[in-house]
Amino acid sequence: MKILGLSFSPRERGNTELLMDAVLAGAGELGAETELYRVVEKNIQPCDACGSCFTTGECPIEDDMQYLYEKMLSADGILFGTPVYFYNITAQGKCVIDRTIALNHGGKSLSSKVGAVVAVAGSLGLVDALKDLYFYMVTRRMLPASFIAAYGSNKGDVKDFEQCMKASSELGRNMAKIIKKKFVYPDGKANYIAYGTHTF
Ligand SMILES: Cc1cc2nc3c(=O)[nH]c(=O)nc-3n(C[C@H](O)[C@H](O)[C@H](O)COP(=O)(O)O)c2cc1C
């Protein structure tokens, strides 16, 4: 059982990653093989809307996203972690999310993978970040386990919230437990829930 932690925080071992570490450690207690992948350390360019993935199923941008596609596809669970930047997820997160449009094609899919979110804000914007990542998971037909939302400004602030740290470990254990149930969507395709020009 593999759980990939995708950190969208530029701050190493900041509040987001402290909570993500706790989630991944909780999952590790139940036998999950875990990894925290720091997007900021990689070269991941924004989607340039070339459209070639629609026909080839492949993204032609040769950067670290190619490796991350494989990691995401081989994971049983994906933990998304983001600080709130200007009331939403960070630019690092948006780059990764947009590039996964290539996984809509060529028989690739994140369907049935168990998901979870950690979001940390100084004061305002948690719901917006959570909403975007939840919509993402639902439209990918991932199975959201739950989320941790926390407030903190300085590096390490969240360590003071004992309950939050405990809830994070619990979330990791729950991800592992849900993965063990081997849930599979009846239809593995991405879930399009708005109709119009993007309807397939
Ligand atoms: C560029 C930038 C924008 C931010 N925008 C917001 C914001 O809109 N709302 C908020 O509550 N906190 C905002 N923050 C504060 C961070 O969300 C907060 O410090 C958080 O703890 C950072 O998480 P980290 O330690 O994982 O990096 C911002 C911080 C930065 C650097």
The ligand as an ORCA input file, in Angstrom:
! r2SCAN-3c Opt
* xyz 0 1
  C       2.486     34.622     -0.282
  C       1.682     34.264      0.933
  C       0.309     34.446      0.892
  C      -0.476     34.124      1.998
  N      -1.825     34.300      1.912
  C      -2.611     33.956      2.965
  C      -4.030     34.083      2.864
  O      -4.604     34.486      1.865
  N      -4.772     33.719      3.952
  C      -4.192     33.270      5.110
  O      -4.911     32.951      6.036
  N      -2.842     33.108      5.219
  C      -2.040     33.433      4.176
  N      -0.672     33.250      4.253
  C      -0.105     32.662      5.490
  C       0.152     31.169      5.366
  O      -1.002     30.481      4.937
  C       0.578     30.623      6.744
  O       1.759     31.276      7.170
  C       0.801     29.130      6.767
  O       1.046     28.721      8.087
  C       1.976     28.722      5.903
  O       2.106     27.331      5.897
  P       3.541     26.617      5.804
  O       4.204     26.800      7.146
  O       3.258     25.215      5.488
  O       4.306     27.300      4.734
  C       0.133     33.607      3.180
  C       1.534     33.418      3.197
  C       2.301     33.737      2.095
  C       3.801     33.516      2.130
*
